[in-house]
Amino acid sequence: GYGSVFGSCASAGDDEDGVSFTGPFVPGVPNSFLITASNASCVLNAWVDWNRNGVFGDSAGEQIASNLNVAVGPPVLLSPVVPLTASPGRSYARFRCASVGGVGPTGP
């Protein structure tokens, strides 16, 4: 069978990390992302493809977190301002929480 976004695994508490946000996203207005690390601290790098060209980090403001330490505990709040040049419509975001900093939007 296939997993579900609403499913859980056999071990409680080991997959509750994540990102939540509010919308809609409006150019020139800050928006809130809550980042939760429940099992281990990490270094967060995050991008939003505001210009909707399929490439993360190629425009000013697309990297919304750079080597931000996220500890186990209460969520960390990110409040990036949506660029005035953001293209309207659906887009994508990438959040990478790693044991080291300096990771890019692609690769291992």
VOKOL-419566 format. One line per 5 residues: number of its first residue (from 0); their letters; for each residue x, y, z of C-alpha. Coordinates in Angstrom, 2 decimals, always signed. Layout:
REM residues N
NUM = A = X:Y:Z ~ ...
***
This chain:
REM residues 108
0 = GYGSV = +0.00:+0.00:+0.00 ~ +0.89:+3.65:-0.14 ~ +1.33:+6.07:+2.72 ~ -1.02:+8.93:+3.41 ~ -0.30:+12.53:+4.36
5 = FGSCA = -2.68:+11.88:+7.25 ~ -1.07:+8.60:+8.24 ~ +1.51:+7.86:+10.88 ~ +4.17:+5.25:+11.37 ~ +4.52:+2.55:+13.99
10 = SAGDD = +6.83:+4.68:+16.19 ~ +5.03:+7.61:+17.76 ~ +6.84:+10.94:+17.77 ~ +9.53:+10.23:+15.20 ~ +7.93:+11.96:+12.21
15 = EDGVS = +6.30:+15.07:+13.61 ~ +8.81:+17.61:+12.28 ~ +7.45:+19.98:+9.72 ~ +6.43:+23.31:+8.30 ~ +3.08:+25.03:+8.57
20 = FTGPF = +2.05:+28.36:+7.11 ~ -0.82:+30.75:+6.70 ~ -1.98:+32.25:+3.44 ~ -2.76:+33.71:+1.08 ~ +0.60:+35.14:+0.09
25 = VPGVP = +0.33:+38.80:-0.93 ~ +3.23:+40.75:-2.52 ~ +4.71:+43.29:-0.12 ~ +3.19:+41.63:+2.94 ~ +5.00:+39.37:+5.45
30 = NSFLI = +3.72:+35.84:+5.88 ~ +4.34:+33.33:+8.66 ~ +5.97:+29.92:+8.47 ~ +6.24:+27.84:+11.65 ~ +9.12:+25.34:+11.66
35 = TASNA = +9.00:+22.44:+14.14 ~ +11.85:+20.08:+15.01 ~ +10.62:+17.44:+17.42 ~ +13.44:+14.87:+17.56 ~ +16.74:+16.58:+16.81
40 = SCVLN = +18.00:+20.11:+16.33 ~ +18.98:+21.10:+12.82 ~ +20.23:+23.90:+10.58 ~ +17.49:+25.19:+8.29 ~ +17.79:+26.59:+4.79
45 = AWVDW = +14.57:+27.40:+2.94 ~ +13.49:+28.81:-0.41 ~ +10.25:+29.86:-2.10 ~ +10.07:+30.01:-5.91 ~ +8.35:+33.40:-5.90
50 = NRNGV = +8.87:+33.95:-9.65 ~ +7.50:+30.46:-10.44 ~ +10.22:+29.53:-12.91 ~ +11.07:+26.17:-11.28 ~ +14.44:+27.33:-9.92
55 = FGDSA = +15.02:+28.04:-6.22 ~ +17.26:+30.93:-5.24 ~ +17.72:+32.60:-8.62 ~ +15.94:+35.83:-7.59 ~ +16.28:+38.21:-4.67
60 = GEQIA = +14.22:+37.13:-1.69 ~ +13.76:+33.49:-2.71 ~ +15.96:+32.17:+0.10 ~ +13.85:+32.84:+3.19 ~ +16.11:+31.06:+5.73
65 = SNLNV = +19.89:+30.75:+5.68 ~ +21.64:+28.51:+8.21 ~ +18.99:+29.12:+10.86 ~ +19.42:+26.94:+13.95 ~ +16.19:+25.15:+14.87
70 = AVGPP = +16.12:+23.47:+18.28 ~ +13.78:+20.80:+19.57 ~ +10.91:+22.53:+21.31 ~ +8.61:+25.37:+20.39 ~ +8.27:+26.18:+16.68
75 = VLLSP = +10.56:+28.76:+15.07 ~ +8.76:+31.59:+13.26 ~ +9.89:+32.80:+9.82 ~ +8.19:+35.95:+8.52 ~ +9.49:+36.68:+5.02
80 = VVPLT = +7.97:+39.50:+3.01 ~ +6.59:+38.31:-0.31 ~ +8.53:+40.23:-3.01 ~ +6.58:+42.79:-5.02 ~ +7.85:+40.97:-8.11
85 = ASPGR = +6.30:+37.62:-7.08 ~ +4.35:+35.95:-9.88 ~ +0.70:+35.26:-9.05 ~ -0.45:+31.66:-8.82 ~ +0.64:+28.45:-7.13
90 = SYARF = +4.31:+27.93:-6.45 ~ +6.65:+25.69:-4.48 ~ +8.84:+25.94:-1.41 ~ +11.75:+23.82:-0.25 ~ +12.78:+23.51:+3.40
95 = RCASV = +16.00:+21.64:+4.21 ~ +16.76:+20.87:+7.84 ~ +20.21:+19.29:+8.03 ~ +22.87:+18.48:+10.59 ~ +25.21:+21.02:+8.95
100 = GGVGP = +24.70:+24.43:+7.37 ~ +25.43:+25.59:+3.87 ~ +23.19:+23.16:+2.01 ~ +21.73:+24.36:-1.26 ~ +18.23:+23.91:-2.63
105 = TGP = +19.24:+20.76:-4.55 ~ +21.48:+17.78:-3.97 ~ +22.29:+15.58:-1.01
***
